[in-house]
């Protein structure tokens, strides 16, 4: 797997910008839902991002992997935290999820290295 998650997330963001122009109400609603779901509460934002990553991996969504590993790197998640969340995803989803968990390891590493620059 040679996905460059930085490039993937940039491409997705550019394509979503087109949808924000043509489908503003839908995209605003989606954005508002995301902000509400990820806001701190009983669970802190990092924990919510770990859950989102696990769900994204289980759903086999490369874009989800990119955006949520980027957020986790920004929030200071440790490799161990990310790997434990991926372990839960693998447990819940089996072999196909293990393949996407490997992609998430690569994506987290890529975004963690970008945070150091």
C-alpha positions as CSV (number, residue, x, y, z in Angstrom):
1,X,0.0,0.0,0.0
2,X,1.5,3.3,-1.1
3,X,-1.2,5.7,-0.2
4,X,0.1,9.2,0.6
5,X,-2.5,10.2,3.2
6,X,-1.4,13.9,3.1
7,X,-2.2,13.9,-0.6
8,X,-5.4,11.9,-0.2
9,X,-6.8,14.2,2.4
10,X,-5.9,17.3,0.3
11,X,-7.6,15.8,-2.7
12,X,-10.7,14.9,-0.7
13,X,-10.8,18.4,0.8
14,X,-10.6,20.0,-2.7
15,X,-13.5,17.8,-3.9
16,X,-15.6,18.5,-0.8
17,X,-15.1,22.2,-1.5
18,X,-17.0,21.7,-4.7
19,X,-19.9,20.0,-2.8
20,X,-19.9,22.9,-0.3
21,X,-20.7,25.2,-3.2
22,X,-23.4,23.1,-4.8
23,X,-24.8,21.4,-1.7
24,X,-24.3,24.1,1.0
25,X,-27.1,23.0,3.3
26,X,-26.1,19.3,3.2
27,X,-22.4,20.0,3.8
28,X,-23.1,22.6,6.6
29,X,-25.3,20.1,8.3
30,X,-22.6,17.4,8.0
31,X,-20.0,19.8,9.4
32,X,-22.2,20.9,12.2
33,X,-22.9,17.3,13.1
34,X,-19.2,16.5,13.1
35,X,-18.4,19.5,15.4
36,X,-21.2,18.5,17.8
37,X,-20.1,14.8,17.9
38,X,-16.4,15.7,18.4
39,X,-16.8,18.4,21.0
40,X,-15.5,17.6,24.5
41,X,-17.9,16.2,27.0
42,X,-17.8,13.0,29.0
43,X,-15.3,11.9,26.4
44,X,-12.4,14.2,25.5
45,X,-11.7,15.0,21.8
46,X,-8.7,12.6,21.5
47,X,-10.8,9.7,22.7
48,X,-13.5,10.6,20.3
49,X,-11.0,10.7,17.5
50,X,-9.7,7.3,18.5
51,X,-13.2,5.9,18.3
52,X,-13.7,7.6,14.9
53,X,-10.5,6.1,13.6
54,X,-11.6,2.6,14.7
55,X,-14.9,3.1,13.0
56,X,-13.3,4.4,9.9
57,X,-10.9,1.4,9.7
58,X,-13.8,-1.0,10.3
59,X,-15.8,0.8,7.5
60,X,-12.7,0.5,5.3
61,X,-12.6,4.2,4.6
62,X,-9.2,5.5,3.5
63,X,-10.4,9.1,3.7
64,X,-11.6,8.5,7.3
65,X,-8.2,7.0,8.1
66,X,-6.4,10.0,6.7
67,X,-8.5,12.7,8.4
68,X,-8.7,11.0,11.8
69,X,-5.0,10.0,12.0
70,X,-4.2,13.6,11.1
71,X,-6.4,14.9,13.9
72,X,-4.9,12.3,16.3
73,X,-1.3,13.4,15.5
74,X,-2.4,17.0,16.1
75,X,-4.0,16.1,19.4
76,X,-0.8,14.3,20.6
77,X,-2.1,10.7,20.6
78,X,0.6,8.2,21.3
79,X,1.4,5.3,19.0
80,X,0.2,3.0,21.7
81,X,-3.2,4.7,21.9
82,X,-3.6,4.5,18.1
83,X,-2.5,0.9,18.0
84,X,-4.9,-0.1,20.9
85,X,-7.8,1.6,19.1
86,X,-6.8,-0.3,15.9
87,X,-6.7,-3.5,18.0
88,X,-10.3,-3.0,18.9
89,X,-11.2,-2.4,15.3
90,X,-9.5,-5.6,14.2
91,X,-11.3,-7.6,17.0
92,X,-14.6,-6.2,15.8
93,X,-14.0,-6.6,12.0
94,X,-11.5,-9.5,11.5
95,X,-9.1,-9.9,8.6
96,X,-10.3,-7.2,6.2
97,X,-10.1,-4.7,9.0
98,X,-6.6,-5.8,9.9
99,X,-5.5,-4.7,6.4
100,X,-7.0,-1.3,6.9
101,X,-5.5,-1.1,10.3
102,X,-2.1,-1.5,8.7
103,X,-3.0,1.5,6.4
104,X,-3.9,3.5,9.5
105,X,-0.5,2.8,11.1
106,X,1.1,4.2,7.9
107,X,-1.2,7.2,7.9
108,X,-0.6,8.0,11.6
109,X,3.2,7.7,11.1
110,X,3.0,10.1,8.1
111,X,1.0,12.8,9.9
112,X,3.1,12.4,13.1
113,X,6.2,13.1,11.1
114,X,4.6,16.2,9.6
115,X,3.8,17.5,13.1
116,X,7.6,17.4,13.9
117,X,8.4,19.7,11.0
